[in-house]
Amino acid sequence: MTRTFALALGAVLPLAAASTTTWELNTYQDFLPGMFESVALTKEGRLTLAPRLDSVFASDQPAIWCVAQDPGGALYAGTGHRGRVYRIGPAGQRELYWSAEEPEVFALALDKKGVLFAATSPEGKVYRIEKGKGAEYFDPKAKYIWALAFGADGALYVGAGEPGRVFRVTAAGQGEVYYDTGQSHITSLGFDREGRLLAGTEPNGILYRVIAREKAFTLYDANLPEIRSIATGPDGSLYVAALGGSVAKKTQAAQHAAKKGAAAAGATPVTTITVTAEVAQGGVEVKPLQEETKPAEPTPSVTSTLTPATDVPGLDKSALYRIRPDNTVETLWISKEENAYDLLLRDAEIWFSTDASGRIYRLTPDRKVTLLAQTNEGETTRLLMRDGAVLAATANLGKIYQLADTPAASGSYTSPVHDAGVVGRWGRIEWSGAEKGIRVRTRAGNSARPDATWSDWSEPLTAPGKVGSPNARYLQWKAELSGGAELERVSVSYLPQNQPPVIKSINVQYQSVATPAKPAQTTSSSSDAYAVTVTDTGEAGPQLSTGTPAQLPQPAMTTSLWVTWQAEDPDHDKLVYTLEFRGEGEREWKTLRRGLTDAYHAIDHEALADGRYWFRVRASDREANPAEDACEAELTSAPVQLDHTPPKVTLRARRTPDGAIEVEFDAEDALSPIRRCEYALDGGAWLAARPSDGVLDAPKETCTARIAKAEPGERLIVVRASDAARNTGVAKVVVR
C-alpha cells in the first residue's frame, strides 16, 4: 500500500521506493532561499504582495556606494567604478553632477549650507563640490576614504583606511588626526544622542565612541570583522550592522586586480567589474559608459571581479546589534547566509538591506522579521528616508529604488529547485492560504540548474491539482499573486523512480566452528559395552569378551564454506537474495538457496568436490515494490578454487655413519601448489624442511632435512606438507 509522508523544511526522508514522498515549504526558512518578485515574506512563513518598488534612478554604473539628500530634496549618488556623482532633482531630473579622477566615490556629505563633499578612493581625497565643480578640500594621505560626517560643531569628520584613522577637518586643507584606532579601516561614522562621534572599524569589528582628540571608549567588540552601519535611536540606543564578507577587503581585491591587469596591458584599461556576492553563480556584467564627448580609443579590456571575502560555512556572516544607553548589548538578528549592508530606523522598526539579491528586511520590536522587497540586484548598499518613503541604492546595477506605501498590483515567488535524487513521477501540487488571486506553475528538468534543457513553465493552476510538468529529477514551482492573495504552504507529492540494488562484492572463505562436546558416559549407562547370555539350564553361559576398542578422537572444529556479500539499495528497500553456483565445465547455474534475507550463507565444505567454481548472488527489492516496478541486480564472484584433498606425501629416511638421520620426502598435490613442508622428531616441535629448489611454489616439491644429533635407538620421524588451500598430508617413518 502506498503511504504519504509530509516533510517540512523542504527536506526529503529516504523512504521505500513504493512510497509517495512530499516536498513541502511552509516556514519562513523554507521560503527564504527562493526568488521574490514584488512578494514579501513574513516571519510566520506567509507570502504576500510586497510594497511597490519604483525605480527612481538608474546610473548605468556597476555600483552606487553612497547617497545624500540636500535640504531641497535633491539626491546625490556616488558611484563606482568610474568615480561619478549624479544629481537627481526633486522632480526626477537627472544629471552627471561631477566626475572624479579616482574610480570610487565611497562617501558623500552635505554641510549646513547644502554644499556637497565627496570622498574618493583609492589614493583619494575629499572634494568640495559646488555647482558641479569640485576642488580638493582635504588629503588624509590614506589609501581609502570610507565615511564622511559633519558634526554639530561644523567640522567634517573623515573615516580613512590603511591606516584606520579618523580626521577632523575644519577648513580647506586644515585637518588633523582626531583618533588613530590602530585598525586597518574606519568603515562607518555616526553620532550618539549627545553628539559624540562614533566610529566603526575593520578588521576586528570594534565600535568606538570618540570622546575627544585621541581619547575613545570601546563600546562593542563584535565577533564579525566589519562595523558597516550605525544609527541612533530616540532613546539613545545605538543600532549597528556588522558583517563578515568585508566590503573593504572586497573592494581592495577588485582594485588590486584592476591595477594588475592594467600593468599587464601596458595601458589605461577600461575596467569591467561584476559587483555581486553571487558572481560564482553567474552575475550581470556591467560596463561603464564611454564619455560622449570623447570617442573611446581602443584599449585592452581588463575584467576584474569583485568577490566576497572567504566565508567559513556554519559561522555567522552578519548581525544586527542594539547597544543600550547603559552599554549593554542585545543581538537582534543574525544570519549565516547574507551580509547586512545598511540599516535605518523608521518609527519603531529597523529596516536593513543585504547582499542576497539586494533584499530589504523589516524588523519589528518583537523581533519578527519580514522580507519586504527583493531588488534582484547584487547588493542593496544604502537605505535612506525621503519625505517619509524609504529609498534603496543598489550595486550591480547601480540604481535607486523607492518602496511605496501601497502593495504592488501583482508579484511572483519562485521556489528553490528541488532534487528528487532520481527521476520523480510527479503527483499533485497543493497549497493553502487565500486561494483567490493565486496561480501556480511548475517546470522540471534533469540538470541541477534550470536551463534551456528544462521544460517550459506549465499552464497555471488556479486550484490544487496534478503537476503539469514531465517526470524528471528536478522540479521548481512559481506562484503568481495578485489582489490580496496570501500563500502559506505549498507541497508537491511525487513517487521517486525505483532504483535497482547494488551488489558491491562477494567473498568466499572457509570458517571453522567448535564441535559441540558429547556428554560423558557413566557405568550405569544402558549403552555400556557388555552382555550376559543365559543357557537353557539356567546357568550363565560363558562370557564373551569384546576386547578394548580403539578410541577415535573427534575433531574439535568443523569447517564450512561461507559465502558472504555486500549489497545495498539506494531507496533503502528490504532485499531478498538468491545464491547460485556453477562449476568449471558446467553450463547451468544451480541454486543453493532462495529467499535469503541475510547477506551470507554457509555450505558444508564437503558438499562440493575439488575444482573451480563461480558463485552468483541475485538481489531483488520485490518485497518492497509492486511486481512491475521491482528491480534486481546480480554479481558473479571471481573463480574460487576448492581443494579438499591433502597433498600426497612419501618419505625416505636413513641413518648416516656419524649417527645423524637424513630425511627426504616428496609432496604432491593435484590442484594447489605446496606452500609448507615440515618435520618432527619423536612428536616434538615442527621444524621447516628445505625445498630442493629453494622455493615452495609448485604442486610437486621434494624437501630434505638432516637431524644431526639423533639419539641412538628407535626414532619416529613425521613429515607433513600443506598446500595453498591449507590441506595437510602427513607421513611417518621409524628409523632404528
C-alpha positions in Angstrom: 0.0 0.0 0.0 1.3 3.5 -0.8 1.7 5.8 2.1 2.3 9.6 2.1 4.8 11.3 4.3 4.7 15.1 4.7 8.1 16.5 5.3 8.7 20.1 6.4 11.7 22.3 5.7 11.9 21.2 2.1 13.9 18.0 3.1 13.1 14.5 1.9 13.3 11.5 4.1 14.7 8.3 2.5 11.7 6.0 2.0 10.9 2.7 0.4 10.7 3.2 -3.4 7.0 2.3 -3.4 6.1 5.2 -1.0 5.0 8.6 -2.1 7.2 11.4 -0.9 6.2 15.0 -0.3 8.3 18.1 -0.8 6.8 20.9 1.3 7.6 24.5 2.0 5.7 26.0 4.9 8.0 28.1 7.1 10.0 31.3 6.9 13.3 29.4 6.4 11.7 27.1 3.8 10.7 30.1 1.6 13.7 32.3 2.2 16.0 30.7 -0.5 13.5 31.4 -3.3 13.3 34.3 -5.7 11.0 37.2 -4.8 9.4 39.5 -7.4 7.2 42.1 -5.7 6.4 39.5 -3.0 7.1 39.8 0.7 7.7 37.0 3.3 6.5 37.3 6.9 8.2 35.7 9.8 5.2 33.4 10.1 6.1 32.0 6.7 3.4 33.8 4.7 3.9 35.1 1.2 2.1 38.4 0.5 2.4 41.2 -2.1 5.4 43.5 -1.3 5.4 47.3 -1.3 5.6 48.5 -4.8 9.2 49.0 -5.9 9.6 52.0 -8.1 12.8 52.9 -10.0 13.9 56.4 -9.1 17.3 56.4 -10.9 19.5 54.1 -13.0 23.1 55.1 -13.2 24.4 52.7 -15.8 27.3 52.2 -13.4 28.1 49.0 -11.5 27.5 50.4 -8.1 26.0 53.2 -6.1 28.1 53.3 -2.9 26.5 56.3 -1.2 23.5 58.6 -1.3 22.9 62.1 0.3 20.0 64.4 0.2 20.1 68.2 0.2 17.6 70.4 2.0 15.7 71.0 -1.3 15.0 67.3 -1.7 17.6 66.6 -4.4 19.6 63.4 -4.2 23.3 62.9 -4.9 24.6 59.4 -5.7 28.3 58.4 -5.6 29.2 55.5 -7.9 31.9 53.1 -8.8 33.9 52.2 -10.8 34.2 55.5 -12.8 34.1 57.9 -9.8 31.0 59.7 -10.8 28.4 61.7 -8.7 24.9 62.1 -10.1 22.2 64.6 -9.1 18.6 63.6 -9.1 16.3 66.6 -8.7 13.1 66.6 -6.7 11.1 66.4 -9.9 13.2 63.4 -11.1 15.5 65.3 -13.5 18.9 63.6 -13.6 22.4 64.8 -14.5 26.0 63.8 -14.2 27.0 66.3 -11.5 30.7 65.7 -11.1 33.4 63.2 -12.1 36.5 62.3 -10.0 39.9 61.2 -11.2 39.7 58.3 -8.8 37.4 55.3 -9.6 35.3 55.1 -6.4 33.2 57.6 -4.6 32.5 55.8 -1.3 31.1 58.7 0.8 29.1 61.9 0.4 28.1 64.5 3.0 26.4 68.0 2.9 27.3 70.8 5.2 24.8 73.2 6.8 24.7 75.3 3.7 23.9 72.3 1.5 27.4 72.2 -0.1 28.3 68.7 -1.2 31.5 66.9 -0.1 32.7 63.7 -1.8 35.4 61.2 -0.7 37.2 59.2 -3.4 39.4 56.1 -3.4 41.9 54.7 -3.7 44.7 57.1 -3.0 41.8 59.5 -2.8 40.9 62.9 -1.4 37.9 64.8 0.0 36.5 67.2 -2.6 34.2 70.2 -2.1 31.7 70.3 -4.9 29.6 73.4 -5.7 27.5 73.9 -8.8 29.1 70.8 -10.4 32.7 71.9 -9.9 34.9 70.2 -7.5 38.1 71.3 -5.7 40.4 69.4 -3.4 39.4 70.1 0.2 41.5 67.7 2.3 44.1 64.9 1.6 44.3 62.4 4.5 47.3 60.7 2.9 45.4 57.4 3.2 44.6 54.8 0.6 40.9 54.7 1.2 38.2 57.1 2.5 35.1 55.2 3.6 33.0 57.6 5.5 32.2 61.3 5.9 30.1 63.0 8.6 29.6 66.6 9.7 29.5 67.2 13.4 27.3 69.7 15.4 30.4 71.9 15.6 30.5 72.2 11.8 33.7 70.1 11.5 33.9 67.4 8.8 35.0 64.0 10.2 36.7 61.7 7.7 36.9 57.9 8.2 40.0 56.6 6.3 41.5 53.2 5.6 45.1 52.0 5.5 45.6 53.3 8.1 42.4 53.3 10.0 42.2 56.9 11.3 39.5 59.5 11.9 40.4 63.0 10.8 38.8 66.3 11.9 38.8 68.9 9.2 37.8 72.5 10.0 38.6 74.2 6.7 40.1 73.5 3.3 43.5 71.9 3.9 43.2 72.2 7.7 42.7 68.8 9.2 44.4 66.6 11.9 44.3 63.0 13.1 41.4 63.0 15.6 41.7 59.4 16.6 44.0 56.6 15.5 42.3 53.3 16.1 45.1 51.0 15.2 42.7 49.2 12.9 43.1 48.9 9.1 39.9 50.8 8.2 37.3 53.2 9.5 34.2 51.8 7.7 31.4 53.9 9.3 30.8 57.1 11.2 27.9 58.4 13.2 26.9 60.4 16.3 25.2 59.4 19.5 22.3 61.4 21.1 24.8 63.7 22.9 26.6 64.4 19.6 29.7 62.3 20.4 31.4 60.8 17.4 31.0 57.0 16.7 33.5 55.1 14.5 33.1 51.5 13.3 36.2 49.6 12.2 37.6 46.7 10.3 39.1 44.0 10.6 38.3 43.5 14.3 34.7 44.9 14.2 35.2 47.4 17.0 32.8 50.3 17.6 34.4 53.3 19.3 32.9 56.4 21.0 35.5 59.1 20.4 35.1 61.5 23.3 37.9 63.9 22.4 41.0 64.1 20.4 43.0 60.8 20.9 40.5 59.7 23.6 38.0 57.0 22.9 35.9 54.3 24.6 35.3 50.9 23.1 31.5 50.4 23.0 31.5 47.0 21.5 33.9 44.4 20.1 31.8 42.3 17.6 32.6 38.8 16.6 32.4 39.9 12.9 35.1 41.8 11.1 33.4 45.0 10.0 31.0 47.5 11.5 29.2 48.6 8.4 26.4 51.0 9.6 25.4 52.9 12.7 22.1 54.5 13.6 21.0 56.3 16.8 17.5 55.7 18.3 15.4 58.3 20.1 16.1 56.7 23.5 19.9 56.9 22.9 20.2 53.2 21.8 22.7 52.6 19.0 21.8 50.2 16.3 24.7 48.6 14.5 25.1 46.4 11.4 28.2 44.1 11.3 29.2 41.8 8.6 31.8 39.1 7.8 32.2 39.5 4.0 34.2 42.7 4.5 33.4 45.4 1.9 36.8 46.9 2.4 38.6 43.7 1.6 36.3 43.0 -1.4 37.0 46.5 -2.8 40.7 46.2 -2.3 40.7 42.9 -4.1 38.9 44.4 -7.0 41.2 47.4 -7.2 44.3 45.2 -7.0 43.0 43.0 -9.8 42.2 46.0 -12.0 45.6 47.6 -11.3 47.4 44.3 -12.0 45.5 44.0 -15.3 46.3 47.5 -16.3 50.0 47.0 -15.7 50.0 43.8 -17.7 48.2 45.5 -20.6 50.6 48.5 -20.6 47.8 51.0 -21.0 44.9 52.5 -19.1 42.2 49.8 -19.2 38.5 50.0 -19.5 37.6 48.1 -16.4 34.6 45.7 -16.4 33.7 44.7 -12.9 30.9 42.4 -11.6 29.8 43.6 -8.2 27.9 40.7 -6.7 28.3 38.2 -3.9 26.9 35.5 -6.2 29.3 36.1 -9.1 30.4 32.4 -8.9 26.8 31.5 -9.9 27.0 33.9 -12.9 26.3 37.6 -12.4 25.3 40.5 -14.6 28.4 42.1 -16.1 28.2 45.9 -16.2 30.5 48.0 -18.5 31.0 51.7 -17.7 29.7 54.1 -20.4 32.3 55.9 -22.6 32.4 59.7 -22.4 30.1 61.1 -25.0 32.4 64.0 -25.9 35.5 61.8 -26.5 35.5 58.8 -28.7 36.9 55.8 -26.9 40.3 54.8 -28.0 40.9 51.1 -28.5 42.4 49.9 -25.3 42.8 46.4 -23.8 39.8 45.3 -21.8 40.5 44.0 -18.3 37.8 42.1 -16.4 38.1 42.5 -12.6 35.6 40.6 -10.4 34.6 41.9 -7.0 34.2 38.8 -4.9 33.4 38.4 -1.3 35.9 37.5 1.4 36.2 33.8 2.0 33.3 32.6 4.2 33.5 29.7 6.6 30.4 27.5 6.4 28.4 27.4 9.6 29.8 30.6 11.0 27.8 33.8 11.4 28.1 36.1 8.4 26.1 39.1 9.5 24.3 40.5 12.6 22.3 43.5 13.9 23.0 44.7 17.4 21.4 47.1 19.8 23.7 48.9 22.3 21.5 50.4 25.0 22.4 53.6 26.8 23.8 51.6 29.7 26.2 49.9 27.2 24.6 46.5 27.4 24.3 44.8 24.0 21.5 42.8 22.5 21.7 40.8 19.3 18.6 41.5 17.2 19.2 39.4 14.1 21.9 37.1 12.8 22.5 35.3 9.5 24.8 32.7 8.2 23.8 33.3 4.6 23.8 37.1 3.8 25.6 40.3 4.7 23.7 43.3 6.2 25.0 46.4 4.3 22.9 49.2 5.8 20.2 50.0 8.3 17.8 52.8 9.1 15.2 53.5 11.8 11.6 54.1 10.8 9.3 54.7 13.7 9.8 51.7 16.0 11.0 49.5 13.2 14.5 48.7 11.9 14.9 48.4 8.1 18.1 46.8 6.8 19.5 45.7 3.4 21.6 42.8 2.4 23.7 41.3 -0.4 21.3 38.4 -1.1 19.8 39.6 -4.4 19.6 43.1 -2.9 17.0 42.2 -0.2 15.3 44.7 2.2 14.0 43.5 5.5 11.9 45.0 8.3 12.5 44.1 11.9 9.7 44.9 14.4 10.2 45.4 18.2 9.0 41.9 18.8 11.9 40.7 16.6 9.7 39.5 13.8 11.5 39.8 10.5 9.7 40.4 7.2 11.4 40.2 3.9 9.8 43.3 2.4 11.4 43.5 -1.0 14.0 42.0 -3.3 15.6 44.3 -5.9 17.3 41.3 -7.6 20.5 43.3 -7.8 23.8 42.2 -6.3 23.5 44.2 -3.1 21.3 46.9 -1.6 24.2 49.1 -0.4 22.3 52.1 1.2 19.0 53.0 2.7 17.6 56.5 3.4 14.4 58.3 4.1 12.9 60.9 1.8 9.5 62.5 2.6 8.6 59.5 4.7 9.4 57.0 2.0 12.3 54.6 2.0 14.9 54.8 -0.8 17.3 51.9 -1.6 20.6 52.2 -3.5 22.0 49.1 -5.2 25.1 47.7 -6.8 25.1 45.6 -10.0 23.4 47.6 -11.4 23.8 50.9 -9.7 20.2 52.0 -9.2 17.9 53.8 -6.7 14.5 52.4 -5.8 11.7 53.7 -3.7 9.4 51.5 -1.7 5.9 52.7 -1.9 3.4 52.6 1.0 1.0 50.6 -1.2 1.5 47.0 -2.3 2.3 46.0 -5.8 -0.6 45.0 -8.0 0.9 41.6 -8.6 4.0 39.6 -7.9 5.6 36.2 -8.1 7.6 33.8 -5.9 9.8 31.2 -7.5 10.8 28.3 -5.2 14.3 26.9 -4.9 15.0 23.9 -7.1 14.0 20.5 -5.5 16.2 17.5 -6.2 14.2 14.2 -6.0 17.5 12.3 -6.2 16.2 10.3 -9.1 13.6 10.8 -11.8 10.3 11.5 -10.0 6.8 10.7 -11.1 5.0 13.9 -10.2 1.7 13.8 -8.4 -0.4 16.7 -7.1 0.7 20.2 -6.1 -1.3 21.7 -3.2 -1.3 24.9 -1.3 -3.2 26.8 1.4 -3.9 30.4 2.0 -6.2 32.9 0.4 -6.7 31.0 -2.8 -8.2 33.9 -4.7 -5.6 35.5 -6.8 -3.1 32.6 -6.8 -1.8 30.9 -9.9 0.8 28.2 -9.7 3.1 26.9 -12.4 5.8 24.2 -12.5 8.8 23.3 -14.6 11.1 20.3 -14.5 14.4 19.1 -15.8 17.4 16.9 -15.3 20.1 19.5 -14.8 20.8 20.9 -11.3 20.1 24.5 -12.5 17.2 25.5 -14.8 18.5 26.0 -18.3 17.3 25.6 -21.9 17.0 21.8 -21.4 14.2 22.2 -18.8 10.6 22.1 -19.7 8.7 25.4 -20.2 6.5 26.6 -17.3 3.3 24.7 -17.2 -0.1 26.2 -17.7 -1.2 27.9 -14.5 -3.3 26.1 -11.9 -5.8 28.2 -10.0 -6.6 25.4 -7.6 -4.6 22.4 -6.3 -4.2 19.7 -8.9 -1.9 17.5 -10.9 1.6 18.7 -11.7 1.7 19.6 -15.4 5.5 19.0 -15.9 7.2 15.9 -17.3 8.8 13.4 -15.0 12.3 14.4 -14.2 14.8 14.6 -11.3 14.4 18.3 -10.6 11.3 20.4 -10.1 10.6 24.1 -9.4 7.3 25.9 -8.9 6.3 29.5 -9.2 3.3 31.2 -7.5 1.8 34.3 -9.1 -0.1 36.5 -6.6 -2.5 39.3 -7.3 -5.1 41.3 -5.3 -4.9 40.4 -1.6 -3.6 36.9 -2.2 -1.6 35.2 0.6 0.2 31.9 0.4 1.2 29.8 3.4 2.0 26.3 2.4 2.9 24.5 -0.9 3.5 20.8 -1.2 4.3 18.6 -4.1 3.8 14.8 -4.0 5.9 12.5 -6.1 6.9 8.9 -6.5 10.7 8.5 -6.9 11.7 6.0 -9.6 12.7 2.8 -8.0 16.4 2.2 -8.2 18.0 -1.2 -8.6 20.0 -2.7 -5.7 23.8 -2.7 -5.8 25.9 -5.7 -5.0 29.4 -4.5 -4.2 31.4 -7.7 -3.6 31.3 -11.4 -3.0 33.7 -13.2 -0.6 34.2 -17.0 -0.3 36.2 -18.4 2.6 36.4 -21.3 4.9 35.4 -20.8 8.5 35.7 -23.3 11.4 33.5 -23.6 14.4 33.9 -25.6 17.6 32.3 -29.1 17.5 29.8 -29.5 20.3 31.1 -31.9 23.0 29.2 -35.1 23.7 28.2 -35.8 27.3 30.5 -38.2 29.2 29.1 -41.8 29.7 28.7 -43.4 33.1 29.0 -47.1 34.2 25.2 -47.2 34.8 24.5 -46.2 31.2 22.4 -48.6 29.2 24.9 -48.3 26.4 27.8 -50.0 28.4 29.6 -52.4 26.0 28.9 -55.8 27.7 26.3 -58.6 27.5 25.2 -61.7 29.6 24.0 -64.9 27.9 21.8 -67.4 29.9 21.6 -71.0 28.8 18.6 -73.3 28.9 20.0 -74.9 32.1 19.6 -71.6 33.9 23.3 -71.2 34.2 25.2 -68.3 33.0 26.9 -69.0 29.7 30.5 -68.3 29.1 31.2 -64.5 29.0 32.1 -63.2 25.6 34.9 -60.7 25.7 34.5 -57.7 23.4 38.1 -56.5 23.9 39.2 -52.9 24.3 38.1 -50.9 21.3 40.4 -48.1 20.0 39.4 -44.6 20.8 38.5 -42.4 17.9 39.1 -38.7 18.9 36.7 -36.3 17.2 37.9 -33.1 15.6 37.4 -30.1 17.8 36.4 -27.9 14.9 34.1 -28.4 11.9 34.6 -26.5 8.7 32.1 -24.8 6.5 32.4 -22.8 3.3 30.9 -19.3 3.9 29.8 -17.2 1.0 29.2 -13.5 2.1 28.4 -10.4 0.1 27.9 -6.7 0.4 24.7 -5.2 -1.0 22.7 -2.1 -0.6 19.6 -0.4 -2.0 19.6 3.3 -2.9 16.0 3.5 -1.8 16.6 1.6 1.4 14.3 -1.2 0.3 14.4 -4.6 2.0 16.3 -7.0 -0.2 16.0 -10.7 -0.7 18.8 -12.8 -2.2 19.2 -15.9 -4.3 22.6 -17.7 -4.1 23.7 -19.9 -7.1 26.9 -21.7 -8.2 28.4 -23.2 -11.3 31.4 -25.5 -11.6 34.1 -25.4 -14.3 32.8 -27.1 -17.4 29.2 -26.8 -16.3 26.7 -24.8 -18.4 23.9 -24.1 -16.0 23.7 -22.3 -12.6 22.5 -24.4 -9.7 20.5 -22.8 -6.8 21.9 -23.2 -3.4 19.3 -21.1 -1.6 16.4 -18.8 -2.4 14.7 -16.1 -0.3 17.8 -15.3 1.8 17.4 -12.1 3.8 20.9 -12.2 5.3 23.9 -11.4 3.2 25.6 -14.7 3.9 25.2 -18.4 3.6 27.2 -21.4 4.9 27.8 -24.6 2.8 29.1 -27.9 4.0 32.7 -27.8 2.7 32.4 -31.4 1.5 29.2 -30.8 -0.5 31.3 -29.5 -3.4 34.1 -31.6 -4.9 37.6 -30.3 -5.7 37.6 -27.9 -8.6 36.9 -24.3 -9.8 33.6 -22.7 -9.0 31.8 -19.4 -9.5 29.1 -18.1 -7.1 26.4 -15.7 -8.2 24.2 -13.6 -6.0 21.0 -12.1 -7.2 19.4 -9.3 -5.1 15.8 -8.2 -5.5 13.6 -5.5 -3.9 10.4 -7.2 -4.9 9.1 -7.3 -1.3 9.1 -3.5 -1.2 7.7 -2.7 -4.6 4.9 -3.7 -7.0 6.0 -6.5 -9.3 6.1 -4.3 -12.3 8.4 -1.8 -10.5 10.7 -4.3 -8.7 14.4 -4.2 -9.6 17.0 -6.9 -9.5 20.8 -6.9 -9.6 23.3 -9.7 -9.8 27.1 -10.2 -9.3 29.3 -13.2 -10.1 32.3 -13.9 -8.0 35.8 -14.4 -9.2 36.6 -18.1 -9.8 37.0 -20.0 -6.5 39.4 -22.9 -6.3 38.0 -25.6 -3.9 40.7 -28.0 -2.8 39.7 -30.5 -0.1 42.4 -33.2 -0.9 45.6 -33.1 1.1 49.0 -33.5 -0.7 50.3 -37.0 -1.0 53.5 -37.4 1.0 56.2 -40.1 0.6 59.4 -40.1 2.5 62.7 -41.8 2.9 65.0 -41.7 5.9 68.3 -43.3 6.9 71.0 -43.1 9.5 74.4 -42.0 8.4 77.6 -43.4 9.8 78.1 -40.5 12.0 74.7 -41.1 13.7 72.7 -38.4 12.0 69.4 -39.0 10.3 68.7 -37.8 6.8 65.1 -37.4 5.7 64.0 -36.9 2.1 60.3 -36.6 1.2 58.1 -35.8 -1.8 54.9 -33.8 -1.5 52.5 -33.7 -4.5 49.0 -32.1 -4.8 46.6 -32.4 -7.7 45.3 -28.8 -7.6 47.3 -26.4 -5.5 51.0 -25.6 -5.1 52.8 -26.8 -2.0 53.3 -24.0 0.5 54.8 -25.6 3.6 57.0 -28.7 4.4 57.9 -29.6 7.9 59.1 -32.5 10.0 59.0 -33.5 13.7 61.2 -35.9 15.7 59.6 -38.2 18.2 56.4 -36.0 18.5 58.5 -32.8 19.1 58.2 -29.4 17.6 57.7 -28.9 13.9 60.7 -27.7 12.0 60.9 -26.4 8.5 62.3 -28.7 5.8 64.4 -27.3 3.0 62.9 -27.5 -0.6 65.4 -28.9 -3.0 65.0 -26.0 -5.4 64.9 -23.4 -2.7 61.3 -22.2 -3.2 57.9 -23.8 -2.4 55.8 -22.8 -5.4 54.9 -26.0 -7.4 52.3 -28.7 -7.0 55.2 -31.2 -6.5 58.1 -30.5 -4.2 61.0 -32.5 -2.8 62.3 -31.5 0.6 65.2 -32.7 2.8 66.1 -32.5 6.4 69.1 -33.6 8.5 68.9 -34.4 12.1 72.5 -34.1 13.2 72.3 -35.3 16.8 69.7 -38.1 16.8 70.0 -40.3 19.9 70.6 -44.0 19.3 67.6 -46.3 19.3 64.3 -46.2 17.6 63.3 -42.7 16.3 60.0 -41.6 14.9 60.1 -39.1 12.0 56.8 -37.5 10.9 56.7 -35.1 8.0 53.8 -33.0 6.8 53.1 -30.8 3.7 50.4 -28.2 3.3 49.0 -26.9 0.0 47.7 -23.4 -0.8 44.3 -24.5 0.5 45.8 -25.4 3.8 45.1 -29.1 3.3 47.8 -31.1 5.1 49.2 -34.5 4.2 51.2 -36.5 6.8 53.6 -39.5 6.6 55.9 -41.2 9.1 58.9 -43.4 9.2 60.6 -45.2 12.0 64.4 -45.3 12.0 66.1 -47.9 14.1 
